[in-house]
Amino acid sequence: MKDLFKSIWDSLRAGAGRSPFSVLQAATVGVDGNPKVRTIVLRDANDELARLSFHTDIRSEKVRELRARPAISMHGYDAERLVQIRVEGIASFVTDEAEKLAVWNSSRPRTLILYRSPVVSGSVIDDPAQAAAPDAADPMLGYENFCLVHVSVRHIDYLDLSNEPHHRAQFHVRDDGAFQGQWVAP
Ligand SMILES: Cc1cc2nc3c(=O)[nH]c(=O)nc-3n(C[C@H](O)[C@H](O)[C@H](O)COP(=O)(O)O)c2cc1C
């Protein structure tokens, strides 16, 4: 179990670089009570803190949803290794400006352009061109819309279809912060 737990975090850490787990699905509870899911890019996976991180626009619907209810589920699938990882956790928004700024400054400019968009994500527009970000010499333009989300991981569900029978394991965080794992039927 210990080795498996480590290998799951190795996969997630690799996702914070470039791997099948770089792009995850993140599910929230909508303000209308319905499940909502969307793709996000995994930006950091910290096993010591049991924490995943991603970036988003503070004006987006998911931020509104997470403010109302911070529960989040994330899903990734490695189609080559036939491994699915599902994570449940609690999202929080980084308010420490130094931490946020360091992440902003270390991000590729191309990934920051969307934060400059003059229109709020999801708002109705007449033409897609209306959402285009203005060219800007100011590298801080859009920073006010940049949101760094940390997900404190509470539960991991691992499924490996490359074995017969398939392997499935679950890990839950205990009160002392350590994770307890067990095999479960797939
Ligand atoms: C490959 C890919 C990567 C994406 N990465 C992110 C991301 O890291 N953060 C983000 O907020 N949206 C990302 N998006 C856009 C979201 O999936 C979603 O469309 C947008 O954030 C609005 O979602 P919301 O209305 O649920 O807030 C990505 C979309 C794709 C297709």
The ligand as a Gaussian input file, in Angstrom:
#p B3LYP/6-31G(d) Opt

LIG

0 1
 C       -7.043000      21.337000     -22.161000
 C       -7.786000      22.333000     -21.315000
 C       -7.164000      22.857000     -20.206000
 C       -7.830000      23.786000     -19.400000
 N       -7.205000      24.259000     -18.290000
 C       -7.866000      25.103000     -17.470000
 C       -7.284000      25.529000     -16.241000
 O       -6.166000      25.140000     -15.864000
 N       -8.002000      26.386000     -15.461000
 C       -9.237000      26.813000     -15.823000
 O       -9.829000      27.583000     -15.072000
 N       -9.820000      26.431000     -16.963000
 C       -9.168000      25.576000     -17.790000
 N       -9.769000      25.152000     -18.951000
 C      -11.109000      25.677000     -19.311000
 C      -12.170000      24.968000     -18.457000
 O      -12.288000      23.615000     -18.832000
 C      -13.537000      25.666000     -18.498000
 O      -14.037000      25.686000     -19.807000
 C      -13.466000      27.121000     -17.991000
 O      -12.546000      27.226000     -16.910000
 C      -14.837000      27.584000     -17.505000
 O      -15.280000      26.679000     -16.507000
 P      -16.373000      27.063000     -15.419000
 O      -17.440000      27.842000     -16.126000
 O      -16.852000      25.754000     -14.899000
 O      -15.702000      27.884000     -14.355000
 C       -9.138000      24.203000     -19.744000
 C       -9.757000      23.648000     -20.853000
 C       -9.104000      22.725000     -21.627000
 C       -9.822000      22.140000     -22.807000

